[in-house]
Amino acid sequence: MMRGKTIIVTGANSGIGKATTVELLRRGGRVIMACRDMKRTEEAAQEIRLETGPDSGELLIKCLDLASLKSVHSFCEDIIKEEPRIDVLINNAGIYQCPYTRTEDGFEMQFGVNHLGHFLLTHLLLDLLKRSAPSRVVVVSSKLYKYGEIDFDDLDSERRYDKAFAYGRSKLANLLFTCELARRLEGTGVAVNALTPGIVRTNLGRHVNIPLLAKPLWELASRAFFKSPEEGAQTSVYLACSPDVEEVQGKCFADCQEQKLLPKATDQEVARKLWDISEVMVGITM
């Protein structure tokens, strides 16, 4: 049960994030939906309240645009001012294989939202998470990290942009971030772990072009072989709630089981370098 605990879920108005929010509310948690589109989020919140009923936990919504460092700062300032504790931060939001675009601050969109936005968000909330210990950070990655590489000479894809490669790189960055954050938080009481949810039926793939004639077959295949959002959310909920992982640090899970990652996702030297460069990119001065 999560009664008395406060959880932030980014990207909580659809897909895995919405399903995660529903499950945590049913367990009595107090959930803050951190999302960019407030109209969609309010509609999703109404649906969630109807689904979970009056005996569930408290649900709040707050504006967070991970493509804007200003928005991340503003969100965190409000959280620190208003919340005495944060028990779980779930870095769930993501963008998948979008055309080449840039964030408000000029970063390639997938790397900027999926990695840098969450990197800054977590950094700004770290002191509150430490004061709330035992607390947890949950990072949603993807098995597509296997197809990504960290090119420190072209993190913004200025020389070449392949939307699938860029997504894989952002998800690899999530795992390297988890690795380094876990190392830095050893002994603080803040548990940090990642997960890969598998192939889930969500709107994450809205930028993927499927031929019109193939769409009915695609819909049929997705319902037959893809996980539902509720199934895809189970590992997020497990890492947020389960006492089995209270002292587990820096691991990656799938289907609520620890997974073995490729060496490039746990390379400590690359993880440290990515951390240092990410600090510079988001303007963190120590």
N, C-alpha and C positions, 0 to 999 in steps of 0.2 A: 504494500500500500504506500501511496505517496502523499497522504494527508499531512498538511503542514509544510510541504515542500514547494518551492517556487522553481519553475522550469521555464527557460526561454527556448522557443523553437523557431528557427528562421525558416522562411518559406512554408509557413504553417497553413496557408489557405488553400492548398491543393495537394493531390498526390500523397506521397509518403508522409510529408509534414503534417497534413491534415489528419491522416489516419493515426499518426503518432500522438497528435494532440487529443484525439478522441480517446485513445487507450489510457493516456496519462490522466485525463479528467475522470474517467471511470474509476481510476485508482485513488481518486480524491485529491489529485495534485492541483496546484494553482499554476495555470499555464499562461504565459505571455506569448501571444502570436506576434512575431516580428516579421512584418511583410511590407512590401513596397506599395502595392495597390490597395488603398484603404477601402474603396468601394467593394472590391472583390472579397477583401478580408472580413468586412462587416457581414456580407452575405454568407460567407463560409462560417463565421462565428454563430450566426443565427441557426444555420443547419446543424452545427455541432451541438449547440445547446438543446435543440429539439431531439437530437439523437441520443444524447447522454442523460437527459432528464434532470429534474431539480435536485437530486441527491448527489450529483457529481461535484467535482471541484470547481473553483472559480476560474473564469476565463476572461482574459484581458487582451486588447489589441493595441499595438504600437507601430508607428511607421518606421521602417528601416529599409533603406535602399542601399544594397551592398555595392552598387556601381557608383556610389558617391561617398568619398571619405568624410565629407562634411556631414552627411546624413548619419554615418556610423558614429562620428563623434557626438552628434546631437542625441542620438538614441542612448548612447552609453552615459552621457551626462545626466539624462533623465532617470535612467535606471539606478545609477549610483545615488542620486538625490532622493529617489522615491522608495527604493527597495532596501530593507535592512539586510537581506541575504539573497543569494542565488545558489540553489542547490545543484541544478543541472543546466548546462548550456549545450544545446543540440545544434550543431552547425550543419543544417540540413539543406538550405536553399542552394539552388544551382541552375545554371543555364547550359544547354546542350547543343553543340554543333550549330551555333548561329552563324549567319554571314559575318564577314569581318566588320566589326564595329568597335568603337572605343568607349570606355567608361567616361564619366564626367571629368575624371582626372587624367585621361589620355591613355589608360592601359587597355590592352586587348581584352575584350569583354569577358571571355570565359576565364582567363587567368585572373582578371581583375575581380570578378564576382566570386568565382568558386574558391579562389585561394586568398587574394590580397584583402578582400572585404572581410572575410572571416578571420584572417590573421590579425587585422587591426581590431576587430570586434573582441576577439578573445584577449588580446593584449590589454585593452582598456578595461576589461572586466576581471582581470586576473586578481587584483587585490581584493575585490569583493568575494570572488570565489575562494580565495585563501582564507578570508575571515569566516566564510561559511562552512569550512571543512568539518566533516568529510563531504566533499562535493565532487562533481564529475563534469568532464567535457567529453562530448560524443561528436565525432567527426564522420560525416557520411561521405565516403569515397565511391569508387566504382571499380569493378574488375577490368574495365577498359584502361586502367592505369598502366597495364602491361604494354600498351601501344604508345605510351607517351615517353618522352625524353626531356630532361632538363637541359636546355641550351642556354647557358648563362650569357651568351653573346647575342641572343635574340629572344628574350622572354616575352617581348611584346609582338612577336611575329611580324616585325617590320620588313624583314627580308623575304619571308615566304609564309603564307597562311594556308594551312589545311585544317578545316574545321574539326575533323575527326581527331587528328593529331593534337590539335590545341586542347580539345576536351580531355584526351588521355593525359596530356602534360599537367593540366590543372588538377586532375584526380591523383596523379603521382605526387604533385606538390602537397595535396591534402595528407597523404601518408607520410611524407618526409616531415611535414609540419607536426604531425602527431608524434612521430619518433623523437624529434628535438624538444617539443614541448614536454613530453613525458620525462625526458632526461632532466630538463630544467626544474620540473616540479616534483622530482623524487623527494619523498619525506615531508611534503607540505600538506598531505591529506587530500590533494586534488588528483583524482584518478582520470587519466586521459586515454581514450581508446577510439579506434576507428572501426568502420564496418563497410562492407560492400553488400548492398541489398539485393543484387541480382537484377534480372530483367523484369520490370514492373510496368503495368499498364497505367501510365500517367501522361500528363500533357508536356512532359519534359522534351519529348521528341517532336515538338510542334515545328521546328525548323528543318526537319528531315523531309525531303521531297519524295513522295510516293506517287507513282503514276496513277491517274484517275481510275483506270481499269483494274489496277491491282489493289485498290483500297478495300473492296469487300473481302478479298482473300486475306489481306493484312489484318483486318478487324477480326476475322474468324480465327486466324492463327494466333493473334495476341490473346484472345480469350481462351484459347486451348492451351497455350504454352507459357504465357507470361503470368507472373504473380499478380494478384490483386494488390492495391495499395495497402490493404490491411495485412496481407501476408508480408509485403515488403517492409512494413514498419516494425515487424516483430523484433528484429535485432536491435533497432534503435531503442525500443522500449526495454528490452532485456538489459542493454548497457546502461540505461538510465535508472533502472529499478533494482535489478537483481543483486542480492547480497553475495552471489557467487563471484562477482567481478569487482567487489568493493576495493580490493587491494591489487587488482591487476592493472598493469601500467604499460602503455605503449604498444599494445597488441592490436591486431585487426581480426574482426569476426565476420562470419557469414552464416546465416541460419542458426544463430546463437552458439556457434562453435568457433573456437580460435582457428585462424587460417595461417598457413605458411606463405609468406610473401616472397616475391622475387628479390634478389639482393639489392637491386637498384632502389627499392622502396624502403630499405632500412640502412642505406649507406650513410653513416654518421657524418662523414666529412662533407658530403653533398648536402645533407640536412642542415648542418651548421652554416654552410655557405649560403644556402637558400634563405635561411632565417636572417642572416646579416643583410643580404641584399633586399629582402622583403621589408626590413626595418627602414632602410633608406628610401625605398619606393613609396612607402606610406607615410614617411616623414616622422618616424619615431626617433627622438633624440634622448639618449640615456643621460 
